[in-house]
């Protein structure tokens, strides 16, 4: 199921984060870029959480005991 709370929460965080910038630096494209970065980082983190055990097992060269 789509994670609406994370998607919208990241958008709200990006919008609120603009309050720390000067008035002339608050742009829609800057907010969208920040939002996209947050979504990308979260997606990558979730991907790693899900598949890291499989990746680690593939990269491990240790032989299992018989």
C-alpha positions in Angstrom: 0.0 0.0 0.0 1.2 3.5 -0.8 2.7 5.3 2.3 0.7 8.6 2.2 1.9 9.7 5.6 5.6 9.5 4.6 5.0 11.1 1.2 2.9 14.0 2.6 5.1 14.3 5.7 8.2 14.8 3.7 6.4 17.4 1.6 5.4 19.3 4.8 8.9 19.0 6.2 10.3 20.4 2.9 7.8 23.3 3.0 8.5 24.1 6.7 12.2 23.9 6.0 11.9 26.8 3.6 11.1 29.1 6.6 14.8 29.0 7.5 15.8 30.4 4.1 15.7 34.1 3.2 12.5 35.3 1.5 14.1 35.6 -2.0 15.4 32.0 -1.7 12.0 30.4 -1.0 11.0 28.9 -4.3 8.7 26.1 -5.4 11.4 24.4 -7.3 13.7 24.5 -4.3 11.0 22.9 -2.1 10.2 20.3 -4.8 13.9 19.5 -5.0 14.2 19.0 -1.2 11.0 16.9 -1.2 12.3 14.7 -4.0 15.6 14.3 -2.2 13.9 13.2 1.0 11.7 10.7 -0.8 14.7 9.3 -2.6 16.8 8.9 0.5 13.8 7.3 2.3 13.2 4.9 -0.6 16.9 3.9 -0.7 16.9 3.4 3.1 13.8 1.2 2.9 15.3 -0.8 0.1 18.4 -1.4 2.1 16.4 -2.5 5.2 14.5 -5.0 3.1 17.3 -6.5 1.0 20.5 -6.0 3.1 20.4 -9.6 4.6 20.2 -11.1 1.1 23.0 -8.8 -0.2 25.2 -9.5 2.8 24.7 -13.3 2.4 25.7 -13.0 -1.3 28.8 -10.9 -0.5 29.9 -13.2 2.3 32.6 -15.6 1.2 32.3 -17.7 4.4 31.4 -21.3 3.9 28.5 -22.7 6.0 29.3 -25.5 8.3 28.3 -29.0 7.0 
